[in-house]
Amino acid sequence: MTTSPDRSSDLDDVLADIRACRACAGELPHVPRPVVRVFHQTRLLICGQAPGRRVHESGLPFTDPSGDRLRDWMGVDYATFYADRRIGVAAQAFCYPGTAVKGGDYPPPRRCAELWRPRLLAALPRMELTLLVGGYAQAWALGDRVKRTMTDTVRAWRDYGPSILPLPHPSWRNTAWLRRNPWFEEEILPYLRDRVGGILRADA
């Protein structure tokens, strides 16, 4: 008689390994501090690009103005975002990559996703929806299905089926983008809030 794999144990193991990871030690301008927040109950996964400086300091994802905007897009408050284990966050890279000379953060190193994402996603069998936040996350997850630009990818959101939703990054640097693309708030945000509400209304 065979038994199914213990996915709970798998997740515990991969999270312990991620948090102990020092693969980029010596390449980052600080001690690596992997930030990932997923649970056995997670059904909604938020995949951004990498933690920013504030998240590196707090150890919690989206504890910054980008997080405030993302929560508004999702229609959830701060307490729900962090207390409900059906919501998980696992960026493309788990450590803050540092600030570029010309401003803004460096791109997430591909090494992190290559090391950890396949194993982490395999340990999350209850996933219903993944939010791909920003162009780096979309390029990795969608491969040759990604469009020419991030705007084109987000505009084609219906092409990616019910389990994936591409979003722009909620950085306040994208405020001008939101003004130029009112269809995002008119078309996508109602759908996003409906999907999030449905997942959170379901049994944990």
N, CA, C and O of each residue as an XYZ file, in Angstrom:
816
protein
N       0.845     -1.193      0.000
C       0.000      0.000      0.000
C       0.878      1.240      0.000
O       1.799      1.355      0.809
N       0.592      2.173     -0.913
C       1.366      3.400     -1.001
C       0.611      4.536     -0.351
O      -0.618      4.519     -0.285
N       1.333      5.508      0.120
C       0.721      6.681      0.720
C       1.133      7.913     -0.052
O       2.180      7.927     -0.699
N       0.302      8.960      0.012
C       0.627     10.200     -0.680
C       1.726     10.932      0.065
O       1.868     10.769      1.277
N       2.510     11.741     -0.648
C       3.590     12.470      0.015
C       3.038     13.407      1.078
O       1.932     13.928      0.936
N       3.792     13.621      2.129
C       3.401     14.557      3.183
C       3.802     15.952      2.756
O       4.932     16.381      2.990
N       2.869     16.667      2.124
C       3.183     17.996      1.625
C       3.438     18.989      2.752
O       4.199     19.940      2.573
N       2.802     18.780      3.931
C       3.060     19.668      5.054
C       4.534     19.611      5.439
O       5.167     20.643      5.660
N       5.071     18.402      5.516
C       6.482     18.244      5.829
C       7.346     18.861      4.741
O       8.348     19.512      5.039
N       6.965     18.661      3.473
C       7.710     19.251      2.361
C       7.807     20.760      2.519
O       8.887     21.331      2.362
N       6.683     21.419      2.831
C       6.677     22.872      2.964
C       7.542     23.317      4.133
O       8.316     24.265      4.003
N       7.421     22.652      5.259
C       8.252     23.007      6.412
C       9.737     22.909      6.066
O      10.534     23.765      6.448
N      10.089     21.864      5.346
C      11.489     21.652      4.990
C      11.995     22.739      4.046
O      13.075     23.291      4.257
N      11.216     23.049      3.004
C      11.694     24.035      2.032
C      11.753     25.423      2.652
O      12.654     26.198      2.331
N      10.818     25.753      3.531
C      10.865     27.062      4.187
C      12.089     27.162      5.097
O      12.739     28.206      5.145
N      12.403     26.103      5.805
C      13.602     26.115      6.648
C      14.855     26.294      5.796
O      15.769     27.025      6.177
N      14.895     25.629      4.646
C      16.063     25.747      3.774
C      16.165     27.146      3.162
O      17.261     27.693      3.047
N      15.034     27.721      2.772
C      15.051     29.077      2.212
C      15.554     30.072      3.250
O      16.393     30.919      2.944
N      15.052     29.976      4.462
C      15.435     30.942      5.496
C      16.895     30.802      5.903
O      17.494     31.745      6.420
N      17.466     29.630      5.671
C      18.885     29.424      5.971
C      19.792     29.726      4.782
O      21.015     29.657      4.903
N      19.203     30.061      3.634
C      19.982     30.221      2.405
C      20.932     31.417      2.505
O      20.548     32.500      2.946
N      22.173     31.195      2.089
C      23.171     32.263      2.018
C      23.882     32.213      0.664
O      25.064     32.543      0.561
N      23.155     31.801     -0.365
C      23.766     31.622     -1.686
C      24.342     32.920     -2.236
O      25.297     32.892     -3.013
N      23.774     34.055     -1.844
C      24.245     35.343     -2.364
C      25.117     36.090     -1.362
O      25.438     37.259     -1.576
N      25.500     35.439     -0.285
C      26.375     36.089      0.702
C      27.663     36.538      0.013
O      28.260     35.781     -0.753
N      28.081     37.757      0.286
C      29.277     38.300     -0.353
C      28.973     39.069     -1.617
O      29.792     39.873     -2.061
N      27.797     38.837     -2.213
C      27.401     39.563     -3.409
C      26.431     40.699     -3.080
O      26.315     41.664     -3.834
N      25.739     40.573     -1.950
C      24.803     41.605     -1.519
C      25.520     42.606     -0.616
O      26.522     42.268      0.014
N      25.007     43.841     -0.551
C      25.647     44.845      0.308
C      25.256     44.711      1.774
O      25.469     45.637      2.557
N      24.688     43.574      2.153
C      24.230     43.347      3.520
C      24.159     41.834      3.744
O      24.308     41.054      2.803
N      23.935     41.434      4.973
C      23.758     40.012      5.276
C      22.429     39.548      4.680
O      21.417     40.221      4.875
N      22.394     38.430      3.966
C      21.123     37.953      3.412
C      20.073     37.743      4.494
O      20.359     37.217      5.569
N      18.847     38.169      4.184
C      17.727     37.926      5.095
C      16.526     37.505      4.247
O      15.708     38.351      3.885
N      16.405     36.229      3.927
C      15.287     35.788      3.084
C      13.938     36.093      3.747
O      13.730     35.813      4.928
N      13.045     36.664      2.968
C      11.698     36.978      3.447
C      10.701     36.202      2.594
O      10.581     36.440      1.392
N       9.995     35.280      3.219
C       8.950     34.506      2.545
C       7.876     34.215      3.577
O       8.176     33.952      4.741
N       6.614     34.264      3.142
C       5.508     34.079      4.092
C       4.418     33.262      3.407
O       3.509     33.813      2.786
N       4.523     31.950      3.530
C       3.500     31.049      3.005
C       3.200     29.991      4.067
O       3.985     29.771      4.990
N       2.042     29.342      3.912
C       1.554     28.425      4.929
C       0.911     27.211      4.258
O       0.663     27.215      3.052
N       0.652     26.195      5.036
C      -0.027     25.018      4.488
C      -1.406     25.394      3.947
O      -1.902     24.740      3.030
N      -2.031     26.433      4.496
C      -3.379     26.831      4.091
C      -3.391     27.783      2.893
O      -4.463     28.126      2.395
N      -2.228     28.211      2.425
C      -2.178     29.267      1.410
C      -2.868     28.844      0.114
O      -2.595     27.783     -0.447
N      -3.772     29.714     -0.338
C      -4.490     29.511     -1.600
C      -4.267     30.648     -2.583
O      -4.455     30.484     -3.788
N      -3.865     31.806     -2.060
C      -3.594     32.990     -2.871
C      -2.135     33.363     -2.668
O      -1.734     33.704     -1.555
N      -1.333     33.302     -3.730
C       0.095     33.579     -3.629
C       0.421     34.872     -4.357
O       0.075     35.050     -5.525
N       1.091     35.773     -3.648
C       1.522     37.035     -4.235
C       2.998     36.921     -4.560
O       3.821     36.677     -3.677
N       3.326     37.098     -5.821
C       4.706     36.981     -6.280
C       5.150     38.319     -6.844
O       4.799     38.670     -7.970
N       5.926     39.071     -6.062
C       6.518     40.309     -6.536
C       7.920     40.060     -7.052
O       8.242     38.957     -7.496
N       8.768     41.106     -6.991
C      10.106     40.912     -7.539
C      11.134     40.595     -6.452
O      11.852     39.601     -6.563
N      11.219     41.413     -5.409
C      12.161     41.165     -4.315
C      11.813     42.120     -3.186
O      11.211     43.166     -3.430
N      12.180     41.785     -1.956
C      11.930     42.715     -0.859
C      12.672     44.035     -1.059
O      13.781     44.056     -1.592
N      12.054     45.131     -0.630
C      12.736     46.406     -0.586
C      13.448     46.591      0.747
O      13.465     45.692      1.589
N      14.035     47.769      0.925
C      14.804     48.016      2.139
C      13.947     47.900      3.397
O      14.377     47.310      4.388
N      12.728     48.463      3.364
C      11.881     48.413      4.557
C      11.496     46.978      4.903
O      11.435     46.610      6.076
N      11.241     46.180      3.887
C      10.890     44.783      4.134
C      12.102     44.019      4.658
O      11.969     43.162      5.531
N      13.275     44.329      4.129
C      14.500     43.711      4.643
C      14.643     43.993      6.135
O      15.062     43.122      6.898
N      14.297     45.203      6.549
C      14.435     45.576      7.964
C      13.346     44.951      8.834
O      13.612     44.532      9.960
N      12.116     44.889      8.310
C      10.994     44.387      9.117
C      10.891     42.868      9.121
O      10.420     42.276     10.092
N      11.335     42.233      8.029
C      11.180     40.789      7.907
C       9.789     40.354      7.485
O       9.504     39.158      7.420
N       8.908     41.328      7.194
C       7.551     41.043      6.725
C       7.369     41.620      5.328
O       7.770     42.758      5.086
N       6.774     40.868      4.398
C       6.591     41.387      3.043
C       5.554     42.496      2.986
O       4.549     42.474      3.697
N       5.822     43.455      2.129
C       4.895     44.551      1.819
C       4.570     45.429      3.025
O       3.449     45.922      3.150
N       5.538     45.626      3.907
C       5.375     46.593      4.992
C       5.922     47.943      4.524
O       6.863     48.486      5.103
N       5.314     48.464      3.469
C       5.770     49.705      2.851
C       4.605     50.305      2.066
O       3.546     49.682      1.991
N       4.764     51.495      1.478
C       3.660     52.089      0.718
C       3.160     51.210     -0.433
O       1.975     51.239     -0.763
N       4.056     50.431     -1.043
C       3.602     49.507     -2.093
C       2.607     48.499     -1.528
O       1.629     48.144     -2.185
N       2.864     48.042     -0.306
C       1.941     47.114      0.331
C       0.591     47.746      0.603
O      -0.442     47.091      0.461
N       0.587     49.022      0.998
C      -0.686     49.710      1.226
C      -1.516     49.744     -0.053
O      -2.723     49.502     -0.030
N      -0.856     50.045     -1.161
C      -1.584     50.094     -2.433
C      -2.042     48.704     -2.855
O      -3.165     48.543     -3.333
N      -1.189     47.701     -2.684
C      -1.570     46.337     -3.055
C      -2.776     45.872     -2.251
O      -3.701     45.281     -2.808
N      -2.778     46.132     -0.951
C      -3.927     45.736     -0.128
C      -5.203     46.443     -0.576
O      -6.283     45.851     -0.561
N      -5.078     47.701     -0.971
C      -6.240     48.416     -1.496
C      -6.731     47.758     -2.783
O      -7.935     47.573     -2.963
N      -5.820     47.408     -3.666
C      -6.215     46.714     -4.895
C      -6.953     45.416     -4.575
O      -7.944     45.086     -5.227
N      -6.475     44.687     -3.581
C      -7.059     43.388     -3.237
C      -8.359     43.515     -2.448
O      -9.155     42.577     -2.404
N      -8.573     44.670     -1.829
C      -9.764     44.846     -1.002
C      -9.637     44.180      0.357
O     -10.630     43.713      0.915
N      -8.413     44.133      0.898
C      -8.204     43.558      2.237
C      -7.498     44.583      3.114
O      -6.756     45.430      2.615
N      -7.728     44.506      4.406
C      -7.062     45.433      5.310
C      -5.735     44.837      5.797
O      -5.407     43.683      5.519
N      -4.995     45.654      6.524
C      -3.660     45.266      6.993
C      -3.722     44.005      7.862
O      -2.926     43.081      7.698
N      -4.682     43.992      8.786
C      -4.770     42.851      9.705
C      -5.062     41.555      8.961
O      -4.445     40.528      9.241
N      -5.996     41.594      8.019
C      -6.342     40.396      7.249
C      -5.159     39.923      6.420
O      -4.893     38.725      6.327
N      -4.459     40.861      5.826
C      -3.336     40.519      4.951
C      -2.306     39.669      5.682
O      -1.744     38.735      5.109
N      -2.060     39.992      6.946
C      -1.037     39.268      7.696
C      -1.577     38.146      8.573
O      -0.827     37.252      8.965
N      -2.869     38.182      8.885
C      -3.418     37.170      9.795
C      -4.011     35.971      9.071
O      -4.017     34.864      9.611
N      -4.510     36.176      7.854
C      -5.191     35.090      7.147
C      -4.165     34.258      6.382
O      -3.531     34.746      5.447
N      -4.010     33.016      6.782
C      -2.977     32.165      6.199
C      -3.319     31.668      4.806
O      -2.511     30.986      4.176
N      -4.494     31.998      4.323
C      -4.804     31.691      2.927
C      -4.082     32.640      1.972
O      -4.015     32.380      0.771
N      -3.542     33.736      2.502
C      -2.751     34.685      1.719
C      -1.276     34.426      1.980
O      -0.838     34.438      3.131
N      -0.506     34.193      0.924
C       0.931     33.991      1.058
C       1.702     34.934      0.148
O       1.174     35.431     -0.847
N       2.948     35.171      0.501
C       3.816     36.042     -0.296
C       5.155     35.344     -0.500
O       5.817     34.957      0.463
N       5.543     35.189     -1.753
C       6.850     34.614     -2.090
C       7.344     35.311     -3.349
O       6.902     34.993     -4.453
N       8.251     36.252     -3.188
C       8.746     37.036     -4.317
C       9.679     36.206     -5.199
O      10.039     35.080     -4.856
N      10.065     36.784     -6.343
C      11.017     36.116     -7.221
C      12.352     35.881     -6.529
O      12.964     34.823     -6.682
N      12.793     36.864     -5.774
C      13.996     36.726     -4.953
C      13.604     37.042     -3.528
O      12.801     37.945     -3.290
N      14.154     36.319     -2.585
C      13.718     36.436     -1.202
C      14.510     37.467     -0.400
O      14.095     37.842      0.697
N      15.635     37.926     -0.925
C      16.454     38.901     -0.214
C      16.465     40.239     -0.947
O      16.377     40.295     -2.174
N      16.575     41.302     -0.177
C      16.716     42.652     -0.723
C      17.982     42.723     -1.559
O      19.067     42.444     -1.050
N      17.870     43.097     -2.857
C      19.049     43.088     -3.727
C      19.920     44.330     -3.624
O      20.991     44.386     -4.227
N      19.473     45.332     -2.862
C      20.246     46.565     -2.731
C      19.731     47.654     -3.649
O      18.953     47.397     -4.568
N      20.171     48.862     -3.390
C      19.723     50.036     -4.140
C      20.738     50.388     -5.219
O      21.937     50.480     -4.953
N      20.246     50.581     -6.436
C      21.110     50.927     -7.561
C      21.623     52.362     -7.416
O      21.013     53.188     -6.736
N      22.743     52.638     -8.063
C      23.370     53.962     -7.972
C      22.411     55.055     -8.451
O      22.375     56.145     -7.881
N      21.646     54.766     -9.482
C      20.743     55.767    -10.054
C      19.377     55.779     -9.388
O      18.463     56.451     -9.866
N      19.227     55.057     -8.313
C      17.949     55.008     -7.601
C      17.167     53.765     -7.942
O      17.398     53.137     -8.976
N      16.241     53.409     -7.073
C      15.491     52.175     -7.259
C      16.330     50.978     -6.859
O      17.543     51.086     -6.679
N      15.681     49.848     -6.723
C      16.386     48.629     -6.312
C      16.934     47.892     -7.527
O      16.423     48.025     -8.639
N      17.978     47.119     -7.291
C      18.495     46.251     -8.348
C      17.453     45.188     -8.700
O      16.593     44.878     -7.876
N      17.515     44.629     -9.902
C      16.589     43.550    -10.263
C      16.805     42.324     -9.378
O      17.893     42.129     -8.837
N      15.773     41.504     -9.234
C      15.949     40.264     -8.463
C      16.892     39.315     -9.195
O      16.703     39.078    -10.388
N      17.887     38.771     -8.529
C      18.782     37.824     -9.203
C      18.042     36.532     -9.559
O      17.296     35.996     -8.741
N      18.250     36.040    -10.770
C      17.570     34.830    -11.229
C      17.951     33.613    -10.385
O      17.177     32.662    -10.270
N      19.132     33.651     -9.805
C      19.613     32.498     -9.038
C      18.611     32.073     -7.972
O      18.406     30.881     -7.744
N      17.989     33.050     -7.322
C      17.082     32.730     -6.222
C      15.883     31.937     -6.724
O      15.534     30.903     -6.154
N      15.254     32.420     -7.792
C      14.100     31.712     -8.335
C      14.490     30.333     -8.836
O      13.751     29.366     -8.651
N      15.649     30.242     -9.469
C      16.091     28.950     -9.985
C      16.344     27.956     -8.857
O      16.071     26.764     -8.997
N      16.862     28.448     -7.749
C      17.138     27.574     -6.611
C      15.873     27.091     -5.909
O      15.783     25.928     -5.516
N      14.893     27.987     -5.751
C      13.840     27.721     -4.782
C      12.425     27.636     -5.326
O      11.611     26.910     -4.755
N      12.090     28.341     -6.399
C      10.677     28.409     -6.773
C      10.072     27.059     -7.158
O       8.970     26.761     -6.699
N      10.716     26.236     -7.963
C      10.080     24.951     -8.298
C       9.753     24.117     -7.056
O       8.668     23.546     -6.953
N      10.684     24.053     -6.130
C      10.473     23.259     -4.926
C       9.387     23.872     -4.038
O       8.560     23.147     -3.485
N       9.384     25.195     -3.901
C       8.380     25.846     -3.066
C       6.989     25.667     -3.654
O       6.054     25.315     -2.934
N       6.842     25.903     -4.945
C       5.515     25.795     -5.558
C       4.994     24.363     -5.507
O       3.790     24.144     -5.369
N       5.887     23.395     -5.616
C       5.459     21.995     -5.531
C       4.918     21.653     -4.145
O       4.156     20.698     -3.996
N       5.305     22.421     -3.138
C       4.864     22.163     -1.766
C       3.612     22.961     -1.400
O       3.201     22.976     -0.240
N       3.002     23.631     -2.398
C       1.787     24.426     -2.161
C       0.652     23.900     -3.050
O       0.266     24.573     -4.006
N       0.118     22.724     -2.757
C      -0.853     22.094     -3.651
C      -2.239     22.725     -3.617
O      -3.075     22.391     -4.457
N      -2.510     23.623     -2.677
C      -3.859     24.188     -2.552
C      -4.008     25.523     -3.285
O      -5.038     26.186     -3.163
N      -3.002     25.910     -4.032
C      -3.019     27.206     -4.690
C      -4.188     27.335     -5.666
O      -4.443     26.437     -6.469
N      -4.894     28.464     -5.584
C      -5.984     28.776     -6.503
C      -5.664     29.954     -7.410
O      -6.107     29.999     -8.557
N      -4.891     30.912     -6.893
C      -4.609     32.124     -7.666
C      -3.222     32.630     -7.303
O      -2.870     32.729     -6.128
N      -2.428     32.954     -8.348
C      -1.127     33.583     -8.152
C      -1.156     34.963     -8.788
O      -1.468     35.099     -9.971
N      -0.835     35.974     -8.015
C      -0.715     37.343     -8.522
C       0.734     37.573     -8.921
O       1.628     37.530     -8.076
N       0.969     37.817    -10.202
C       2.311     38.085    -10.707
C       2.492     39.596    -10.752
O       1.994     40.265    -11.657
N       3.203     40.121     -9.775
C       3.277     41.564     -9.549
C       4.555     42.114    -10.170
O       5.644     41.950     -9.620
N       4.414     42.766    -11.320
C       5.555     43.375    -11.991
C       6.150     42.497    -13.076
O       5.895     41.295    -13.147
N       6.951     43.136    -13.921
C       7.472     42.472    -15.107
C       8.407     41.320    -14.831
O       8.387     40.339    -15.574
N       9.234     41.391    -13.789
C      10.172     40.298    -13.512
C       9.424     39.016    -13.142
O       9.756     37.934    -13.624
N       8.421     39.149    -12.289
C       7.641     37.974    -11.894
C       6.903     37.389    -13.088
O       6.809     36.170    -13.233
N       6.383     38.256    -13.936
C       5.647     37.793    -15.109
C       6.570     37.076    -16.093
O       6.209     36.032    -16.635
N       7.750     37.630    -16.322
C       8.681     37.001    -17.266
C       9.083     35.611    -16.796
O       9.163     34.681    -17.599
N       9.338     35.464    -15.491
C       9.747     34.156    -14.983
C       8.608     33.141    -15.088
O       8.805     32.034    -15.589
N       7.427     33.515    -14.618
C       6.332     32.555    -14.517
C       5.692     32.240    -15.866
O       5.247     31.115    -16.097
N       5.644     33.224    -16.752
C       4.911     33.041    -18.012
C       5.801     32.585    -19.159
O       5.299     32.064    -20.154
N       7.099     32.769    -19.041
C       8.000     32.315    -20.092
C       7.660     32.933    -21.432
O       7.541     34.153    -21.545
N       7.501     32.091    -22.458
C       7.245     32.628    -23.793
C       5.814     33.126    -23.971
O       5.453     33.601    -25.047
N       4.996     33.021    -22.922
C       3.650     33.584    -23.005
C       3.610     35.050    -22.586
O       2.582     35.711    -22.736
N       4.724     35.560    -22.061
C       4.755     36.962    -21.668
C       4.724     37.841    -22.916
O       5.267     37.463    -23.954
N       4.111     38.975    -22.822
C       3.991     39.893    -23.955
C       5.222     40.794    -24.050
O       6.147     40.694    -23.244
N       5.213     41.659    -25.034
C       6.377     42.499    -25.307
C       6.699     43.440    -24.161
O       7.870     43.696    -23.879
N       5.677     43.955    -23.497
C       5.878     44.860    -22.366
C       5.015     44.406    -21.194
O       4.091     43.609    -21.360
N       5.327     44.922    -20.014
C       4.508     44.622    -18.848
C       3.079     45.094    -19.068
O       2.134     44.400    -18.693
N       2.911     46.270    -19.675
C       1.564     46.787    -19.940
C       0.779     45.826    -20.816
O      -0.392     45.553    -20.552
N       1.425     45.311    -21.862
C       0.738     44.373    -22.756
C       0.368     43.086    -22.021
O      -0.697     42.517    -22.261
N       1.242     42.629    -21.127
C       0.953     41.412    -20.376
C      -0.243     41.616    -19.453
O      -1.134     40.768    -19.393
N      -0.266     42.732    -18.735
C      -1.376     42.997    -17.821
C      -2.674     43.191    -18.607
O      -3.734     42.730    -18.183
N      -2.590     43.866    -19.742
C      -3.790     44.084    -20.557
C      -4.368     42.763    -21.066
O      -5.573     42.655    -21.293
N      -3.505     41.762    -21.243
C      -3.942     40.447    -21.744
C      -4.266     39.494    -20.598
O      -4.163     38.280    -20.772
N      -4.650     40.002    -19.451
C      -4.834     39.186    -18.245
C      -5.791     38.026    -18.459
O      -5.630     36.972    -17.844
N      -6.782     38.203    -19.320
C      -7.755     37.117    -19.559
C      -7.108     35.903    -20.229
O      -7.652     34.801    -20.159
N      -5.961     36.088    -20.874
C      -5.305     34.994    -21.587
C      -4.656     33.977    -20.647
O      -4.292     32.885    -21.083
N      -4.507     34.314    -19.383
C      -3.709     33.482    -18.494
C      -4.537     32.593    -17.580
O      -4.001     31.935    -16.689
N      -5.834     32.578    -17.803
C      -6.674     31.615    -17.116
C      -6.984     31.999    -15.684
O      -6.527     33.032    -15.193
N      -7.751     31.176    -15.027
C      -8.221     31.554    -13.689
C      -7.185     31.444    -12.592
O      -7.419     31.947    -11.493
N      -6.044     30.806    -12.839
C      -5.087     30.588    -11.754
C      -3.961     31.616    -11.711
O      -3.170     31.613    -10.768
N      -3.870     32.490    -12.702
C      -2.800     33.492    -12.772
C      -3.406     34.838    -13.129
O      -4.258     34.934    -14.012
N      -2.952     35.888    -12.426
C      -3.379     37.243    -12.749
C      -2.153     38.158    -12.713
O      -1.585     38.378    -11.643
N      -1.735     38.697    -13.872
C      -0.607     39.634    -13.880
C      -1.069     41.029    -13.458
O      -2.137     41.494    -13.857
N      -0.242     41.683    -12.645
C      -0.532     43.027    -12.159
C       0.702     43.908    -12.337
O       1.823     43.399    -12.360
N       0.512     45.224    -12.465
C       1.679     46.108    -12.385
C       2.208     46.120    -10.959
O       1.515     45.705    -10.030
N       3.425     46.591    -10.790
C       3.928     46.724     -9.423
C       3.187     47.865     -8.735
O       2.964     48.905     -9.354
N       2.801     47.698     -7.472
C       2.051     48.750     -6.787
C       2.908     49.899     -6.272
O       2.431     50.719     -5.488
N       4.160     49.972     -6.699
C       5.026     51.073     -6.298
C       4.382     52.416     -6.640
O       3.691     52.547     -7.651
N       4.615     53.394     -5.794
C       4.086     54.738     -6.073
C       4.760     55.354     -7.277
O       4.269     56.350     -7.809
N       5.874     54.790     -7.725
C       6.474     55.245     -8.982
C       5.572     54.951    -10.169
O       5.740     55.546    -11.233
N       4.622     54.048    -10.004
C       3.720     53.678    -11.100
C       2.415     54.471    -11.089
O       1.484     54.119    -11.814
N       2.323     55.518    -10.296
C       1.106     56.322    -10.259
C       0.784     56.894    -11.634
O      -0.377     56.902    -12.043
N       1.793     57.369    -12.346
C       1.557     57.914    -13.686
C       1.054     56.823    -14.627
O       0.203     57.080    -15.480
N       1.583     55.592    -14.474
C       1.122     54.477    -15.313
C      -0.367     54.231    -15.074
O      -1.115     54.001    -16.025
N      -0.796     54.276    -13.833
C      -2.204     54.039    -13.519
C      -3.091     55.115    -14.137
O      -4.200     54.819    -14.584
N      -2.620     56.347    -14.167
C      -3.402     57.419    -14.792
C      -3.512     57.213    -16.298
O      -4.551     57.501    -16.893
N      -2.439     56.714    -16.916
C      -2.449     56.494    -18.361
C      -3.249     55.264    -18.762
O      -3.637     55.126    -19.922
N      -3.496     54.377    -17.820
C      -4.159     53.103    -18.124
C      -5.361     52.897    -17.217
O      -5.349     52.005    -16.368
N      -6.407     53.714    -17.385
C      -7.576     53.605    -16.491
C      -8.290     52.276    -16.590
O      -9.038     51.918    -15.680
N      -8.084     51.527    -17.673
C      -8.713     50.212    -17.818
C      -8.290     49.254    -16.706
O      -9.023     48.322    -16.373
N      -7.095     49.487    -16.126
C      -6.645     48.599    -15.057
C      -7.610     48.663    -13.874
O      -8.059     47.626    -13.385
N      -7.927     49.856    -13.418
C      -8.843     49.990    -12.287
C     -10.277     49.644    -12.666
O     -11.039     49.153    -11.833
N     -10.645     49.895    -13.907
C     -12.028     49.649    -14.333
C     -12.301     48.168    -14.574
O     -13.379     47.676    -14.244
N     -11.328     47.450    -15.150
C     -11.549     46.061    -15.556
C     -10.971     45.043    -14.565
O     -11.632     44.072    -14.196
N      -9.736     45.283    -14.146
C      -9.021     44.247    -13.412
C      -9.297     44.291    -11.914
O      -9.464     43.246    -11.285
N      -9.347     45.491    -11.336
C      -9.526     45.546     -9.883
C     -10.842     44.934     -9.412
O     -10.834     44.234     -8.400
N     -11.970     45.154    -10.083
C     -13.188     44.459     -9.636
C     -13.041     42.935     -9.678
O     -13.497     42.235     -8.774
N     -12.405     42.436    -10.731
C     -12.173     40.992    -10.842
C     -11.257     40.516     -9.718
O     -11.536     39.502     -9.077
N     -10.166     41.242     -9.476
C      -9.229     40.863     -8.428
C      -9.930     40.810     -7.074
O      -9.776     39.834     -6.339
N     -10.688     41.830     -6.739
C     -11.348     41.871     -5.433
C     -12.383     40.760     -5.302
O     -12.572     40.206     -4.219
N     -13.041     40.441     -6.389
C     -14.007     39.354     -6.345
C     -13.304     38.016     -6.104
O     -13.772     37.206     -5.304
N     -12.187     37.783     -6.790
C     -11.455     36.524     -6.599
C     -10.895     36.416     -5.188
O     -10.996     35.366     -4.555
N     -10.301     37.508     -4.693
C      -9.747     37.485     -3.344
C     -10.853     37.240     -2.326
O     -10.693     36.432     -1.411
N     -11.978     37.941     -2.487
C     -13.095     37.743     -1.564
C     -13.601     36.311     -1.573
O     -13.941     35.763     -0.525
N     -13.651     35.706     -2.748
C     -14.118     34.324     -2.831
C     -13.179     33.373     -2.120
O     -13.633     32.450     -1.444
N     -11.864     33.581     -2.259
C     -10.899     32.716     -1.599
C     -10.985     32.877     -0.074
O     -10.894     31.896      0.665
N     -11.157     34.104      0.382
C     -11.190     34.345      1.823
C     -12.514     33.969      2.459
O     -12.591     33.784      3.673
N     -13.553     33.854      1.653
C     -14.831     33.398      2.200
C     -14.899     31.876      2.313
O     -15.738     31.339      3.037
N     -14.024     31.194      1.601
C     -14.008     29.734      1.641
C     -13.457     29.245      2.977
O     -12.807     29.998      3.702
N     -13.719     27.996      3.291
C     -13.204     27.422      4.536
C     -11.681     27.429      4.519
O     -11.069     27.171      3.483
N     -11.072     27.721      5.655
C      -9.609     27.719      5.752
C      -9.079     26.307      5.634
O      -7.867     26.095      5.692
